[in-house]
Amino acid sequence: MDITVLTFDDRDEFKRKGIAEKAISLLQADINISPIVIDGSWGTGKTEFCHKLINLMQGNNSHNLIYIDAFKADHADDPLMTVLAEVIKVLPDDESKQGFMKKALPAVRYGFKASAKAVVAHALKQDFADVADDFDKEIQKAADKAIDATVESVLKDHVKAEKNLKALQNALADIATIKPIVLFVDELDRCRPNFAVDMLEIIKHTFDVEGVGFVLITNTKQLKASINHCYGHAVDAQRYLDKFVKFTIALPETVDTNAHRESIAAIEHYKNLVRSSHVLEDMKLYECGSIRTIKQIIIANRLSLREVETIVRHIEIYVTLAQSNNLQSNTNFGYKVLTILAIAIYSIQPEVAFSILQKRIDAKDIGNCLGISSLSNDIQGRPDEHELICYMLGCTALHNKEHYTPTDNVDVWKEESARYFQGGYRRTDDFASICAEAIQTLTMC
């Protein structure tokens, strides 16, 4: 589905409509709150949230709403042109558009010209300073005159640029008095560092205009890394960012479920994806056992929505390849759990998956994927199911198997492992081979 047309009525599995409504109330309020940052780590659904927010706000018809994908634009190497081009698109095709363009273009043109001449002047000074002793005095005088002329030209262009910048800002203010403008700048964290920082500075120095607001949809952690890349780690990136950002809205990683309990948003996303997949209908992956294992993996590895989508896509690929290879489907509980575990490991920790395939498992790697550091010494009734999985795969591990080898109640662990495979058409004590088969199917070897 095209996410640009999505609304919260279409789907809101993460219960974020309330966040969008609060953001809109801030954008419509008579307070200086721009730029606002909508912050979230990679893969947490920021872009989809942004489009839903825009579509929700469009219902009010109160602002000109402009979406900018900064990552697609950073090849142009000029944030000012990127923003102005999108502003021009929302203007009616009449004299107002032509008038705005006449005022905007000189500001861009003189910006280019001034910066280019500054670079030339610096280069000239540098070159002649290095080789001054080797030049005739007359040549040196000529060079000085050329430099002086360049500097004078730069200063004149700077004055012209300031005048044209003011004209541009006045033109923007005129448009905003008719209908305020909100620009949503997405994917800033994926841009080249210099483009991302230039965009921040353009927003602050050029678009600080009444009636023009910005919403930056980004991962602030990565944005701060871009700032340090440009200015060095001696710069306090947070303090630098605070000069530009007025308010931050953090997208939560949790969501209230119908049972009024907090659940990781990625888990809800996984449930919705497997329920809606026609390829996975027969797998019944929304049942308790499979869900519990995936939930454990998501929590232990703090998986993003995008990483969850990758896991589900790999499960769909596995099912498709298994069917094309005429592999017999096995819906036995133990086989299904270990198969899903193997596919998840292949998706998020491919090097661990290949160690399973090559029979050189490090039991600690399996434990880390499930968030289990060792087996419990004292079990009440049955072992914890995720500790049990670590035991099943650890018993044939090449390294660190001792961390997942029980010292007490050994028979209980063995019996519980066998119970996982009751009714199965095939029995095995080599549980890792079940994982290896799933991984081998995905690698198509």
N, C-alpha and C positions, 0 to 999 in steps of 0.2 A: 504493500500500500504506500502511496505517495504521502510522506509524513508532512509535507507542506500544507495538506488539506485536512490533516487530522484535528479533531477537537477532543476536549475532555469528555464529551458525550459519547464519542466513539469508543474510547477506552481510557480508563484512569485507574489502572491497577495499583499505582503507587500513591494514590490519594493526594495528588499534587494540585488539584484544582483550587483548593483553599490557598495554597501558596501563590498561585497565579493571581487570584483575586486580590490578595494583599499587595502584590507587586503593582497591579494596575491602580489600586487606590493611591499608592505612593507616586506613581507616574502622573496621575491626574491631580495630585494635591498641589497647592500653591506654596511649595517649599523647594529650595535649591538642593536637589537630591541626585543630580546627574554629574558623573556617570554612576549608575548602579551596576554592581557585578552580581551575576548569578553564577555561583561557584559550585563546581562539582568535579570529582576526579574523572579521568578518562573512562568512557564507557558507562556512565551513569545516566544516560538519556537526556543530556542537556539540550541537544539540538531538537529532539522531539518536543521537549517541554517548551522550548523557545517558540516553535511554530504553533503549538497549542495556545500559548499565551497570546501570541499575535492574533490568532483567529478569535480568541475570546474577546480581546480588546477591540477588534474590528467591529464587533456588534454594537459598541457604543458610538462608533463613527465620530469620535472626539479628536482623533489625531491622525496625521499622516504617518503611517507605520512603514518603516523601511527595513528590510532584512539584507544584511551583508555577510557573505561567506568570506571571511578574511583570508582563509587558507587558499581559496581559489584565486584570490586577487593578488597574493603577495609576489607573484612573478612579475607584476607590473612595476614593483619597486617604488610606488608612490601612493601612500595612503590617502593623501589629499584628493588626488584624481579619483581614487576608488570611491570615496564618500560622495564627492560632488556628482559623479556620474549617476549614482543611485538617487540622489536628491532630485536631479533633473528629470528622472523618469516619472516622478509623482506629480510634476507640474503639468498643467493643462497645455495643450499645443496651441498657444496663442502668444500674444506679445509679452506676457509675463515670463514665459520660458526663455524667449529670445533676450529679454532684458536681463534676466538672471545670468544667462550664459555670457553676455557681454561684460558683466561685472566679475564673473568667476574666472574667466579665462586669463585676464591680465594678472590676477593674483597667482595663478599657477605658473604662468609664463615667467614672471619676474622671480618667482621662487626658484625655478630651474636655473635662470640666468645668473642670479646672485650666487647660488651655491657653486655653480660651475666655475665662475670667475674667482671665487675664493680659493678653490682647489688649484686653479692655474697660478694664481698669485703666490700661493704657498710653495708650489713646485718650482716656480721661477726663482724665488728667494733661496730655496734650498740648493738648487743647482749652482747658482752663481756664488753662494757662500762657500761651497765645497771647492770650487775651482778658481776662486778670485785671483789667486797669485799667478795663475797661468794666463791671465787675460791682459790684454793691453788696456791702459787706463781709459782710452776713448770708448772701447767696447764696454767697459764696466759702467761708464757714464750712461751709455745708451741703454744698458740693461736697467740701471736705476730709474731712468725715465720711463721705461716700459712698465716697470713694477709700480711706480707712482701713478701712472695713468690707469693701470689695472685696479689699484686700490681705490683711486678716486671714482672709477666706474662702479666698483662694488658698493661704495658708500652711496652713490646716487641711486643705484638699483635698490639698495636697502630702503632708502626713503620712499622710492616708488612702490616697493613691495608692501611697506607699511600702509601707504595710502590705499593700495588696491586690496589689501587684507581688510581694512576698515570698510571699504566699499562692499566687499563680499559679505562681511558680517552684517552690514546694514541690509543687504539684499535678503539674507537669510532671515533676519528679524522681521522684514516686511512680509515674507511668506508665512512665518510662524504666527503673526498677528491674525491672519485669516484662519489658519488651522495649524496648531502646534505640531512639531515633528518629533518622532521618537525613532532613533536608529538602533537596531539590534545588530551588534557586531559579534558574529559567532566564530568559533574555531581559532580565536586569537592565540591560544596556547599551542596550536599546531604550526604556526607560522615561523619563518626564519626569525631569530631573535631581534635583528635590527629592524625588520618590518614591524614586528609586534610593538617594540618600544617607540618607533616612529609614529605608529598609529596612536598610542597613548598621548604622545606629545602634540600631535596634530589636533586631537580631540580637545586637549586642554587649552592650547594657544589659539587655535583657529575657530573652533566651534563652541567656545564659551559665549553662547548667544541666548538671550532670553527666548523661551519658547522652543528651544532645540535641546532634546535630551538624548542620552545614550544609555543603552543597556549592553554590557559586555558579558557574553556567555563564554566562560573560560574556566580553566583549572588554574587557580591563582598560584599554586605551588610551582607549576611549570612556567607561568608568567614571571614569577620572581627569578627563576633560573635564567630566563631570557634577559632580564635586567642585569643580573650578575655577569652573564656572558658578554654583554655590551660594555658594562662599566667596571667590571672586576668584582671580586668577592669582598674587597674592602668596603664596597658600598652596601649599606643596609637596605636590601631590596624591599623589605616590608615598609620602611619609612619612605622610600622613594615612591612606592605604589600608593601609599596613603596621601601623597600630594595630588593624586589624580582621582582616586575613588572616594565617593561620598558615603556609600552604603553598600553592604554585601549581604546577599541572600544565599545561604548555603542550602543546596538540595540535600535533604536527609537521605541516609542510606537505609532507613527503616520505614515501615509503613504499618498503620493499624489495620489488622485483619478484622474480619467479621466477628471473630471471637474476642475482640478487644485486647488482643495480645500483640506485642510488637514482633514483627517478623522482618527479616532481611528482605529488602525490595527485590534483590536478585532471586531469592527463592520463589517469590510470587511470580516473577517474570518467567522462571523455569516452568512452573506449573502451567501458566497460561500458554506457553509455547508448545509444550508437549500435548496439552489437551487439544490445541487447535491444529496440530499437524496430522494430516491424513496419512502420511507415511508411517507414523508411529502408533496408529490406532490399536493394532494388535499387541503392542508391547505393554500397554496399560502402565505407563511409567508414572502416572499420578497416584499409584497405589503406595501404601505406607512405606514398605521396605525400600523401594527405589528412591522415594522422596527423602527418606531419612539419610540415606547415604549421600545423595547430592547435597542436601542441606548441610551435612557435616563438612563436605568438601568446600562448599561456598563460604561457610563461616571460617574454616581453618585457613583458607587462602585469600579471604576477603575479595572474592571475585566480583568484577564489575558486571553490569548488564550485558556489555558487549562480549565479555568472556563467557557468560552463560549462553548467549546466542551461539557462540562458537561451539560449545559443548553439544548443544541440541542439534546444530547443523552436522556435527560429526556423527552423532547417533543416527540421524537420517541417512547419512552417507553409508554408515555401517549396515543399516537395514537394507538399503538398496543394493549394495554390493553382495551382501549375504544372499539375497534373493536371486540376483543374477548368477551367482555361483552355485545355486541350488543347494545351499547349506540348510540343513534341517533346523527349523526354528525351535528354540528351547525356552519355554516360559517358566521352567522350574525356578523357584525363588533364588536359590544360591547361584545358579548360572546367570540369572538376570542381574543380580546385584554385582557380581564380579565382572560381568561384561560391561555394565554401565560404569563401574569404577575404572576399568581399563580404558574406556573411551574418554572419560573425564581426564585421566592422567595423560593420555596421548594429546589431549587438547591443550592442557595448561603446563605440563611438564614432559615434553617429548623425549628429553634425554632419559628420564626415569622409565618411560614406556619402552624405549629401545633396550634398556638394561633388562627389562622383563623378557623381551623378545630374545635376547642373547643369553639368558639364564645366568646373569651376573647381578642379581638383585641385591641392593643394599636395603636391608629391612628398615633402616632409619628413614630412607626416602619415602617408603610407603607410609610409615608412621607420620611423617611430616605432612603428607598430602591429606591425611585424615585428622591431623591435630592430636595424635596419640604418641606420647613419648615413651611409654612402656606399659606393660600389662599390670593390672591391679593385683596386689598380693592377696587381698581378701575379697572373694566374690560372694555375693548374696544370691543364691539360686542360680541364675544363668549369667554367663559373662556378658559384659557390655558388647553390643553387636559390632561396634567399630574396632574395639580391641580384638574381637574374634576374627575380623577380617585381617588385621595385622598379624595375628597368630597364624592364620591359614597361609598367607603369603610369606610370612617370615620363616616358617619351618623349612623351606627349601632355599632360603636366601644365602647368598655367598658371603655377605658381610653383615655384621651386627645382629645376627639372628638371636643372640643371647638376650637382647632387650625384649624380645617378644616370644620367649620360650617360657611357659609356666613352670614354676617349681613345685607348686601345690595343685591338688585337684586336677591332675593331668588328664584323667579319664573324662572329667566333666568337659574340658575343652575339646577333646576328641569327639565325644558324643554329640556335643552341640554343633560342631562342624558338620558331622554326618547328617544331623537333622536338617540342616540347610538344604540338603540335596535329596531329601526323601521324595520318592516318586519320580526321580529323574531317570531318563532313558540311559544315562551313562554315569558311572561312578568313577571317582578318581581321588587319590590322595595328593596328587600334584595340582593343587588349586591354582598355582601360577600359570599352568598350561591353559586354563580357561581364559585368563587375561591375555596370554600370548596369542591365542587364536583370534580374539577380537582385534588386537593390535595388528596382527598379520593381515587380517581382512582389510583394514584401513590402509595399510601400506601397499596393498595390492601385489604382494610378492609371494 
